[in-house]
Amino acid sequence: MPPPLEIGRLDDRVTVQTLVETVDPYGQAVQDWSEGIEVWARVRPPTGREAVNADQLKVGLSHIVTMRYRANLDESGQVLHGDEVLRITYVRPDEMRLMMDLFCVRQAGETEADV
């Protein structure tokens, strides 16, 4: 596990959304994205080693989002970074549950306006 990240390196503002189930006016269950929470994070492309490890886990990878640990995040969520929609494919918390890495795949053709 990498050494703890200096908080000053979390210099990207992102919105983290989770999939929630609601009921429409006709009583049907509908899944939609939550309003989301804004957090400071570090968004970066993966290194060669991280890309190989992700390939071994059979998860796609285009970005790694590092942020403070949040217990309610899992692979069903997504991250909005600027106009990009990044789907979470794998969540890796550190041992002390202070920070976490979200392995994400950019959704081609989707922007924040589409979500």
N, C-alpha and C positions, 0 to 999 in steps of 0.2 A: 504494500500500500504506500502511495506517495506521502511525503511529509505534509503536515497540515498546510493548507493554503492561507496565505495572508489575506485578511478580510479586504484590504485595499485592492486586491486583484479581482474582486467581484465587482466589475465595472460595467456590466451589461444589465439593463432593466428588461426583465422578461415577465410574461404572464403565464402562469401554470394553470391549466384547466383539467378538470376531471369529468369523466362521463357520468351523468346522473340520469336516473329514470324518473319521468314525470307522467302524469295522466292528462291526455288531451280532453277537450270538451265532450268527446264521444265516449269517454271511459277507457280508451285504448292506451296501453303503456307506450311511451315514446322516449327514446334515448336522445339526449342532447348534451352539449358541452356546458359546463358550469360557467358562471361569469368569470371565475378565475381569481387568482391572487397575484399581485405584482410583487416580485422579489428581485434582489440583486443577485446576479450570477456571473459566471464566466462561461462564455460560449466560444468553443474553438473546434477546429477540425481534429480528427484523431491522428495520433502519431502512427508510424508504421507498425510498431509492436501492438498498440491498442487495436488497430484494424485487424491484425492477424488473430488476436485473442477473441475479438468479436466474431470473426469468421468461424472460429472453433466452437463458439457458443451458438452458432447458427442464427445470429441476429444481424440485421443490417445496421450500417453505421455511416452517418455523414457528419454528425456533430456530437460533441460531448459537452453537456451542460453541467457545470459544477456549482453547487449551491449549498446553503445550510440545510441540515437534515430536516426532513418533514416526514413524519410517520405515515401520513395518509396518501403518499404517492406510490403508484405502481405502474405496471406496463400498460394500463388502460388509459393513461393520461396523455396530454400533449403540452408542448411549450410554444408560445407565440413569441417570436424574436423579430422585431421589426415587421416586415411583411411576410416572413417565413413561418410556416407551420411545421413544427418538428414533433413527430410522433415518438413517444418513448417506447423503446424496445427492450431495455434492460435497466434495472436500477441497482447501483452498487454503493451502499453506504460504507463509511469507514468503520473501523472497529469500535470507536467510541461513540458513534452515532452523532458526530458533530457536523460532518459534511457528507455530501453524497454526490456521485456522478450519475447523470442520466445519459445513457447511450441512446441517441436519437437518429431518426431517419427523416430527411426533409421530404415533405409530401410534394411531389412534382405537380405543378399547375395549381396548387392551392395557395391562397394568400389569406391573410387575416380577415379580409372582407368576405371571403367565402365561408368562413367558419361560423 
